[in-house]
Amino acid sequence: MQIPAWLSRLLPARRGQQRRFDAAQYNRLTHSWVAAERSINTELRADLDALRRRSRDLAKNSPLAKKFLQMVSGNVVGSRGFALQARVKNPDGTPDKLANDAIEAGWTDWGKARNCDIAKRLSFRDQTRALAIGLARDGEVLVRERHGAANAYGYALQILDVERLDTTLNREPADGKNQIIMGVEMDADGVPVAYWLATSALGRDPTGKRLQRIPAGEIIHLFMTDDPEQVRGVPWMHAVMLSVNDLKGYNHA
């Protein structure tokens, strides 16, 4: 029996035409939507330095970006910074007040600039504030643990400018050497082994000759991971940076 034309239009499409994702179709509305099949690390190799520097520019010159970073610092660190509450107990389960007071006093003393900062400039509150802002602005932060520091505790922190981590340094694993992705040396399992940092705080040496290999055990590298094999962090404002910059230009005009 022949199906009437009006009924055939109401029936589902043939099996070969079913189960299509609308967002994957190519038509006049989506022909300009280009989505390259590249890994996150491949994209960051090309774009990370430009993203970070533009994010830093907005942090200095855009009131919106400046306010965002202030909110990150205020809500993560707060005006008083992080505190330590020791909870050592006696054998009978009661709080050991003497031990707790000693630990908290030691923590407070170590958090002073002369102890916690290898350069003796920033208190621990100032360090955490700088780290919160840097994490949002640059997408990642680097801290080097300095054991044997010249203070009463023999331990201090050194906050490093993430610009020191050479994004252009990449190496495939070969001849017993580990792979390097954007300055991070990793073993076959993807575990960081070392970080290749510029020896100068002014930034990367263009010749690539003045890089220092720092063992990963001395480095705290913090960033938010969006992809499972991601090696470097992305500035938090990346998705709105163009709009914020356009708005700045519009206001200026």
C-alpha positions as CSV (number, residue, x, y, z in Angstrom):
1,M,0.0,0.0,0.0
2,Q,1.4,3.4,-0.9
3,I,1.7,5.9,2.0
4,P,0.0,9.2,1.3
5,A,2.3,12.1,0.8
6,W,0.9,14.1,3.8
7,L,1.5,11.1,6.1
8,S,5.0,10.4,4.9
9,R,5.9,14.0,6.0
10,L,4.9,13.2,9.5
11,L,6.8,10.0,9.8
12,P,10.4,9.9,11.3
13,A,13.2,10.3,8.9
14,R,15.0,7.3,7.5
15,R,17.3,5.4,9.8
16,G,20.5,6.9,8.1
17,Q,19.3,10.4,8.9
18,Q,18.5,9.9,12.6
19,R,20.5,10.6,15.7
20,R,22.2,13.8,14.6
21,F,23.5,16.3,17.1
22,D,22.3,19.8,16.2
23,A,25.5,21.4,17.5
24,A,27.5,19.2,15.1
25,Q,25.6,20.0,11.9
26,Y,27.2,22.2,9.2
27,N,24.8,24.6,7.5
28,R,24.5,28.3,6.7
29,L,24.1,29.1,10.4
30,T,27.2,27.1,11.6
31,H,29.6,27.4,8.7
32,S,31.7,30.0,10.5
33,W,31.9,28.0,13.7
34,V,35.4,26.5,13.5
35,A,36.3,24.0,16.1
36,A,39.8,22.5,15.6
37,E,40.6,19.0,17.0
38,R,43.5,20.0,19.2
39,S,44.5,19.1,22.7
40,I,44.4,21.7,25.5
41,N,48.2,21.7,25.7
42,T,48.5,22.3,22.0
43,E,46.2,25.3,22.2
44,L,48.0,26.7,25.3
45,R,51.4,26.4,23.6
46,A,50.2,28.9,21.0
47,D,48.0,31.2,23.1
48,L,49.0,31.1,26.8
49,D,51.6,33.9,26.8
50,A,49.3,36.2,24.9
51,L,46.3,35.3,27.2
52,R,48.3,35.9,30.4
53,R,49.8,39.3,29.2
54,R,46.4,40.6,28.1
55,S,44.8,39.4,31.3
56,R,47.5,41.4,33.2
57,D,46.8,44.4,31.1
58,L,43.1,44.3,32.0
59,A,44.0,43.8,35.6
60,K,45.9,47.1,35.5
61,N,43.6,49.1,33.2
62,S,40.1,47.8,33.4
63,P,37.9,48.7,36.5
64,L,35.8,45.5,35.9
65,A,38.9,43.2,35.9
66,K,40.4,45.1,38.9
67,K,37.1,44.7,40.9
68,F,36.9,41.0,40.0
69,L,40.4,40.3,41.3
70,Q,39.7,42.3,44.5
71,M,36.6,40.1,45.0
72,V,38.6,36.9,44.6
73,S,41.1,38.1,47.2
74,G,38.5,39.3,49.6
75,N,36.4,36.2,49.4
76,V,39.2,33.6,49.4
77,V,41.8,35.2,51.7
78,G,39.7,37.8,53.6
79,S,40.9,40.9,55.4
80,R,42.6,38.9,58.2
81,G,44.1,36.1,56.2
82,F,44.1,32.4,57.1
83,A,44.4,31.3,60.7
84,L,45.5,28.1,62.4
85,Q,43.6,26.4,65.2
86,A,45.5,23.6,66.8
87,R,43.5,20.8,68.3
88,V,46.1,18.6,70.1
89,K,44.4,16.5,72.9
90,N,45.6,15.0,76.1
91,P,45.4,11.2,76.6
92,D,42.0,11.7,78.4
93,G,40.6,13.5,75.3
94,T,40.7,17.0,76.7
95,P,42.4,19.8,74.8
96,D,46.1,20.3,75.5
97,K,46.0,24.0,75.9
98,L,49.7,24.4,76.4
99,A,50.6,22.6,73.2
100,N,47.8,24.3,71.2
101,D,48.9,27.8,72.4
102,A,52.5,27.0,71.5
103,I,51.7,25.7,68.0
104,E,49.4,28.7,67.3
105,A,52.0,31.2,68.6
106,G,54.7,29.5,66.4
107,W,52.4,29.7,63.4
108,T,51.7,33.4,64.0
109,D,55.4,34.1,64.4
110,W,56.4,32.1,61.2
111,G,53.7,34.1,59.3
112,K,55.6,37.3,59.7
113,A,57.5,38.7,56.7
114,R,60.9,38.1,58.3
115,N,60.3,34.4,58.5
116,C,57.8,33.1,55.9
117,D,59.1,35.1,52.9
118,I,62.6,34.3,51.6
119,A,62.9,37.9,50.5
120,K,61.6,39.1,53.9
121,R,59.1,41.4,52.3
122,L,55.6,39.8,52.5
123,S,53.8,38.4,55.5
124,F,51.9,35.1,55.0
125,R,48.7,37.0,54.6
126,D,50.2,39.2,51.9
127,Q,51.6,36.1,50.2
128,T,48.2,34.3,50.1
129,R,46.6,37.5,48.8
130,A,49.1,37.8,46.0
131,L,48.7,34.1,45.2
132,A,44.9,34.4,45.0
133,I,45.1,37.4,42.7
134,G,47.8,35.7,40.6
135,L,45.8,32.5,40.3
136,A,42.8,34.3,38.9
137,R,44.7,36.8,36.8
138,D,47.4,34.4,35.3
139,G,45.5,31.1,35.7
140,E,48.4,29.6,37.7
141,V,51.0,30.4,40.4
142,L,54.4,29.1,41.3
143,V,55.8,28.9,44.8
144,R,59.2,27.5,45.7
145,E,59.7,25.9,49.1
146,R,63.0,27.0,50.6
147,H,64.3,24.6,53.2
148,G,67.2,25.8,55.2
149,A,66.1,29.4,55.1
150,A,67.9,31.9,57.3
151,N,65.2,32.1,60.0
152,A,64.3,30.4,63.3
153,Y,62.3,27.8,61.4
154,G,64.6,26.9,58.6
155,Y,61.7,27.1,56.1
156,A,60.3,29.9,53.9
157,L,58.4,30.4,50.7
158,Q,59.4,32.1,47.5
159,I,56.6,33.3,45.2
160,L,57.8,33.2,41.6
161,D,56.5,35.1,38.6
162,V,54.9,32.5,36.4
163,E,56.5,34.3,33.4
164,R,59.7,32.5,34.5
165,L,58.2,29.2,33.4
166,D,59.2,28.9,29.7
167,T,56.1,28.2,27.6
168,T,58.2,27.8,24.5
169,L,60.4,25.0,25.9
170,N,58.9,21.7,24.6
171,R,60.6,18.4,24.0
172,E,59.4,15.0,23.0
173,P,60.6,12.0,25.1
174,A,63.6,10.4,23.4
175,D,67.0,8.8,24.3
176,G,66.0,8.3,27.9
177,K,65.1,12.0,28.4
178,N,61.7,13.0,29.8
179,Q,59.2,15.0,27.8
180,I,58.9,18.7,28.5
181,I,55.6,20.5,27.9
182,M,55.7,24.3,28.2
183,G,58.6,24.2,30.6
184,V,57.3,21.4,32.8
185,E,59.4,18.2,32.6
186,M,57.3,15.0,33.2
187,D,58.0,11.3,33.3
188,A,56.1,8.7,31.2
189,D,53.2,8.7,33.6
190,G,52.7,12.5,33.4
191,V,54.2,13.2,36.8
192,P,56.1,16.5,37.0
193,V,59.8,15.9,37.5
194,A,61.2,19.4,37.2
195,Y,60.4,22.9,36.2
196,W,62.5,24.9,33.8
197,L,62.6,28.5,35.1
198,A,64.3,31.6,33.9
199,T,67.0,32.7,36.3
200,S,66.1,36.3,35.9
201,A,63.0,37.8,37.4
202,L,62.8,40.0,34.3
203,G,61.5,37.1,32.3
204,R,62.6,34.4,29.9
205,D,65.9,34.7,28.2
206,P,65.3,34.8,24.4
207,T,68.4,32.7,23.8
208,G,67.2,29.9,26.1
209,K,70.6,29.7,27.7
210,R,69.8,31.0,31.2
211,L,67.2,28.5,32.3
212,Q,67.4,26.7,35.6
213,R,66.1,23.2,36.2
214,I,64.3,23.1,39.6
215,P,63.2,19.7,41.0
216,A,59.4,19.4,41.2
217,G,59.7,18.5,44.9
218,E,60.6,22.2,45.5
219,I,57.8,23.7,43.5
220,I,54.2,24.2,44.3
221,H,52.4,24.7,41.0
222,L,48.7,25.6,41.4
223,F,46.1,25.9,38.7
224,M,42.5,24.8,38.0
225,T,42.4,21.8,35.8
226,D,39.7,21.8,33.1
227,D,41.1,19.0,31.0
228,P,42.6,15.7,32.3
229,E,46.0,16.1,30.7
230,Q,46.3,19.8,31.1
231,V,49.8,21.0,32.2
232,R,49.4,24.7,32.6
233,G,46.7,27.0,33.9
234,V,44.4,29.4,32.0
235,P,43.6,32.9,33.1
236,W,40.1,32.8,34.7
237,M,39.0,35.8,32.7
238,H,39.8,34.3,29.3
239,A,36.2,33.9,28.2
240,V,35.3,37.5,28.8
241,M,38.5,39.3,28.0
242,L,37.5,40.3,24.5
243,S,34.2,41.7,25.7
244,V,35.8,43.6,28.6
245,N,38.4,45.1,26.3
246,D,35.8,46.1,23.8
247,L,33.8,47.7,26.6
248,K,36.9,49.6,27.6
249,G,37.3,50.9,24.1
250,Y,33.6,51.8,23.8
251,N,33.7,53.8,27.0
252,H,36.9,55.6,25.8
253,A,35.2,56.4,22.5
